[in-house]
Amino acid sequence: MAEWQTQRIQNPPPPKGVWVQVPPLALIYTVRRLKMKTYKQYIRESASDTFGSLKYSQTSKKELEYSFSDSTDKMSPMSYAVAKEPMEIETILPDGKETKNKAEPGDIIISGVSGEKYVVKAKKFGSLYSGKIGEKVKVAPNPREVAKFTGKDEITFKAPWGEDMVAKPGDYIVKDVQSDGSVGYYRIAKSEFEKTYNPIADTSAEKQVASKPTPNTQPNQKSSTNSDGARGKKPGEMWKTKSGMIGVKNMSGEIRYFDDERKATDFARGR
């Protein structure tokens, strides 16, 4: 066999066709990470547009008291402590992790109504709470711009302190105007909002109507519920009000308002 024939057998030419070089697994993983990061960044940026379009009303926090704790490790609900060293605080609610924040020495760590911890910067604490550090303090009833999050899906966005935060359908969003004029947003979970905030204006008006059962209204009678679409409704009928609540007239002619469709349906059926 000739020498050139031997070399051809040992090093055969590649078959004809299209050759595709498969990238290493590390490269595939990196590309996927970049795509995911880009997607998350898009979610954070679009969150600002989503929250900016909500209807905000002015309200304030309830004037609740918080007791002083010597340690940031074992804190009971409705207490506060002073950070003695740099630390990272995770805010964990009954429905999962909400966000995290970094505390510097002198910052205040709050343990909320559900035992969730969050950071209040030392320079802001005096404007948000009244009282002397080391003793009981009370929440200052400062006005806040709040709206109900009406989105259908959970969303991740950047909180004013630079960390990821989660908002879920039914939560409340607080509009936070920064010292430089920029606007930030942060979430208050629905359960915690109802325990620590006064109702927002629209919700308060609906609840006042709901607390006073109204008999079957005749067309020639005036009723405070007429503006909410209750006029002419039949027993067992449900409707949506301008503020987003669900109006219900049960079989006895009693009218109430709900923000939960299941509760509204049960009331309509007399459960």
C-alpha positions as CSV (number, residue, x, y, z in Angstrom):
1,M,0.0,0.0,0.0
2,A,1.4,3.4,-0.9
3,E,2.3,5.9,1.8
4,W,-0.3,8.4,0.7
5,Q,-3.0,5.8,0.9
6,T,-1.9,4.9,4.5
7,Q,-2.2,8.5,5.6
8,R,-5.6,8.8,4.1
9,I,-6.9,5.8,6.1
10,Q,-5.4,7.1,9.4
11,N,-6.8,10.6,8.9
12,P,-10.0,10.2,6.8
13,P,-11.5,13.4,5.4
14,P,-14.7,14.6,7.1
15,P,-18.0,13.6,5.5
16,K,-19.7,16.1,3.2
17,G,-22.6,18.2,4.7
18,V,-23.1,21.0,7.2
19,W,-21.0,20.8,10.3
20,V,-22.3,22.5,13.5
21,Q,-19.9,23.0,16.4
22,V,-21.6,22.3,19.7
23,P,-20.7,24.9,22.3
24,P,-19.4,23.6,25.7
25,L,-21.9,23.3,28.5
26,A,-20.4,26.2,30.4
27,L,-21.1,28.5,27.5
28,I,-24.7,27.2,27.2
29,Y,-25.2,27.9,30.9
30,T,-23.8,31.4,30.7
31,V,-26.1,32.3,27.8
32,R,-29.1,31.0,29.7
33,R,-28.1,33.1,32.7
34,L,-27.7,36.2,30.5
35,K,-31.1,35.6,29.0
36,M,-32.7,35.2,32.4
37,K,-31.0,38.3,33.7
38,T,-32.3,40.3,30.8
39,Y,-35.8,39.0,31.4
40,K,-35.7,39.9,35.1
41,Q,-34.4,43.4,34.2
42,Y,-37.3,43.8,31.8
43,I,-39.7,42.9,34.6
44,R,-38.2,45.4,37.0
45,E,-38.3,48.2,34.5
46,S,-41.9,47.4,33.4
47,A,-43.0,47.3,37.1
48,S,-42.5,51.1,37.3
49,D,-45.0,51.6,34.4
50,T,-47.4,49.2,36.0
51,F,-47.4,50.9,39.4
52,G,-47.4,54.3,37.9
53,S,-50.8,53.7,36.2
54,L,-52.5,52.6,39.5
55,K,-55.0,54.9,41.2
56,Y,-53.5,56.2,44.4
57,S,-55.3,57.5,47.4
58,Q,-54.0,59.2,50.5
59,T,-54.0,57.3,53.8
60,S,-51.8,56.8,56.9
61,K,-50.6,54.0,59.1
62,K,-52.4,53.2,62.3
63,E,-50.8,54.7,65.4
64,L,-49.6,51.3,66.7
65,E,-47.0,50.9,69.5
66,Y,-43.7,49.0,69.2
67,S,-41.7,47.9,72.3
68,F,-37.9,48.0,72.5
69,S,-35.8,44.8,72.1
70,D,-32.2,44.6,73.3
71,S,-31.3,42.0,70.6
72,T,-32.0,41.8,66.8
73,D,-31.9,38.0,67.0
74,K,-34.9,37.2,69.1
75,M,-37.6,39.8,68.4
76,S,-41.3,39.4,69.2
77,P,-43.9,40.9,66.8
78,M,-44.5,44.6,67.2
79,S,-41.0,45.4,68.5
80,Y,-37.8,47.2,67.4
81,A,-34.1,47.0,68.0
82,V,-31.0,49.0,67.1
83,A,-28.4,47.4,64.7
84,K,-25.0,47.2,66.4
85,E,-23.1,45.9,63.4
86,P,-23.6,45.7,59.6
87,M,-26.2,43.0,58.8
88,E,-28.5,41.8,56.1
89,I,-32.1,41.6,57.0
90,E,-34.5,39.3,55.0
91,T,-38.2,40.2,55.2
92,I,-40.1,37.0,55.3
93,L,-43.9,37.0,55.5
94,P,-46.4,34.1,55.9
95,D,-46.6,34.0,52.1
96,G,-42.9,33.8,51.5
97,K,-39.8,36.0,51.2
98,E,-40.7,39.6,50.3
99,T,-37.3,41.3,50.0
100,K,-34.0,42.0,51.9
101,N,-32.1,45.1,53.0
102,K,-28.8,46.0,54.5
103,A,-28.6,47.6,57.9
104,E,-25.7,49.7,59.2
105,P,-24.9,50.3,62.9
106,G,-27.5,52.7,64.3
107,D,-30.2,51.7,61.9
108,I,-33.5,50.4,63.3
109,I,-34.8,46.8,62.8
110,I,-38.5,46.5,63.0
111,S,-40.4,43.3,63.7
112,G,-43.9,43.8,62.3
113,V,-47.3,42.3,63.0
114,S,-46.4,39.0,61.5
115,G,-42.9,38.9,62.9
116,E,-41.4,40.0,59.6
117,K,-38.3,42.1,59.9
118,Y,-37.4,45.2,57.9
119,V,-34.9,48.1,58.1
120,V,-35.7,51.7,58.9
121,K,-32.7,54.0,58.3
122,A,-31.6,55.9,61.4
123,K,-32.0,59.3,59.7
124,K,-35.7,58.5,58.8
125,F,-36.8,56.8,62.0
126,G,-37.5,60.1,63.9
127,S,-39.9,61.3,61.1
128,L,-41.8,57.9,61.0
129,Y,-42.1,57.1,64.8
130,S,-42.6,59.3,67.9
131,G,-40.9,58.4,71.2
132,K,-37.4,57.9,72.6
133,I,-35.3,55.0,71.4
134,G,-35.0,52.4,74.2
135,E,-38.6,52.9,75.2
136,K,-42.0,52.3,73.5
137,V,-42.5,54.2,70.3
138,K,-45.6,55.0,68.3
139,V,-46.1,55.2,64.5
140,A,-46.5,58.7,63.3
141,P,-49.7,59.2,61.2
142,N,-47.8,60.6,58.2
143,P,-49.8,60.7,54.9
144,R,-48.9,58.1,52.3
145,E,-50.0,57.6,48.7
146,V,-51.3,54.0,48.4
147,A,-53.0,52.0,45.7
148,K,-54.2,48.4,45.4
149,F,-52.2,46.2,43.0
150,T,-54.7,45.0,40.5
151,G,-52.4,42.9,38.4
152,K,-53.2,39.3,37.7
153,D,-49.7,37.9,38.1
154,E,-46.9,38.1,40.7
155,I,-44.3,40.7,39.7
156,T,-40.6,41.3,40.8
157,F,-39.3,44.8,40.9
158,K,-36.6,47.0,42.4
159,A,-37.5,48.6,45.7
160,P,-36.2,52.1,46.6
161,W,-33.3,50.5,48.6
162,G,-32.0,48.7,45.5
163,E,-33.1,45.1,46.3
164,D,-35.6,42.9,44.5
165,M,-39.2,42.9,46.0
166,V,-42.2,40.8,45.2
167,A,-45.8,42.1,44.7
168,K,-48.7,39.8,44.4
169,P,-52.3,40.3,43.2
170,G,-54.3,42.0,46.0
171,D,-51.3,43.6,47.7
172,Y,-51.0,47.3,48.2
173,I,-48.3,49.6,46.6
174,V,-46.9,52.7,48.4
175,K,-45.6,55.5,46.2
176,D,-42.3,56.8,47.8
177,V,-41.0,60.1,46.5
178,Q,-37.2,60.3,47.0
179,S,-35.2,63.3,48.1
180,D,-33.9,63.8,44.5
181,G,-37.5,63.9,43.2
182,S,-37.5,60.4,41.8
183,V,-40.4,58.1,42.5
184,G,-40.0,54.6,44.0
185,Y,-42.5,52.0,45.0
186,Y,-42.7,49.3,47.7
187,R,-45.2,46.6,48.5
188,I,-47.3,46.1,51.6
189,A,-48.8,42.6,51.7
190,K,-52.6,42.6,51.8
191,S,-52.9,41.0,55.3
192,E,-50.2,43.2,56.8
193,F,-51.8,46.3,55.2
194,E,-55.2,45.7,56.7
195,K,-53.6,45.3,60.2
196,T,-51.3,48.4,60.0
197,Y,-52.8,50.9,57.6
198,N,-56.1,52.9,57.7
199,P,-58.3,51.9,54.7
200,I,-57.7,53.9,51.6
201,A,-60.4,56.4,50.7
202,D,-62.4,54.4,48.1
203,T,-62.3,51.2,50.1
204,S,-63.4,53.0,53.3
205,A,-66.5,54.4,51.5
206,E,-67.5,51.0,50.3
207,K,-67.0,49.4,53.7
208,Q,-69.2,52.1,55.4
209,V,-72.0,51.2,53.0
210,A,-71.4,47.5,53.6
211,S,-71.7,47.9,57.4
212,K,-75.2,49.2,57.1
213,P,-77.6,46.6,55.5
214,T,-80.0,48.3,53.1
215,P,-83.6,47.0,52.6
216,N,-84.9,46.3,49.1
217,T,-84.8,49.8,47.5
218,Q,-87.8,51.1,45.5
219,P,-87.1,53.2,42.4
220,N,-88.6,56.3,44.0
221,Q,-86.4,56.0,47.2
222,K,-83.0,57.6,47.5
223,S,-80.2,55.4,48.7
224,S,-76.4,55.9,49.2
225,T,-75.9,52.7,47.2
226,N,-77.5,54.1,44.0
227,S,-74.2,55.6,42.9
228,D,-72.6,52.2,43.2
229,G,-74.9,50.6,40.7
230,A,-77.3,49.0,43.2
231,R,-80.5,50.7,41.9
232,G,-82.8,48.2,40.2
233,K,-80.7,45.1,41.1
234,K,-82.6,41.9,41.7
235,P,-82.1,39.6,44.7
236,G,-79.1,37.3,44.1
237,E,-77.6,39.6,41.5
238,M,-73.9,40.7,41.6
239,W,-72.2,43.7,39.9
240,K,-68.9,45.5,39.7
241,T,-68.6,49.1,41.2
242,K,-66.6,51.9,39.8
243,S,-64.0,51.4,42.6
244,G,-63.5,47.8,41.7
245,M,-65.5,46.2,44.5
246,I,-68.2,43.6,44.0
247,G,-71.7,44.6,44.9
248,V,-74.1,41.8,46.0
249,K,-77.8,41.8,46.7
250,N,-78.8,38.6,48.5
251,M,-82.2,36.9,48.5
252,S,-83.3,39.0,51.5
253,G,-82.6,42.3,49.7
254,E,-79.5,43.1,51.8
255,I,-76.7,44.8,49.9
256,R,-73.0,44.4,50.7
257,Y,-69.7,45.0,49.0
258,F,-66.7,42.6,48.8
259,D,-63.2,42.6,47.2
260,D,-63.2,38.8,47.1
261,E,-65.4,37.1,44.4
262,R,-65.8,33.9,46.5
263,K,-67.1,35.7,49.5
264,A,-69.4,37.7,47.3
265,T,-70.8,34.5,45.7
266,D,-71.4,32.9,49.1
267,F,-73.3,36.0,50.3
268,A,-75.4,36.0,47.2
269,R,-76.3,32.4,47.7
270,G,-77.1,32.9,51.4
271,R,-74.1,31.0,52.8
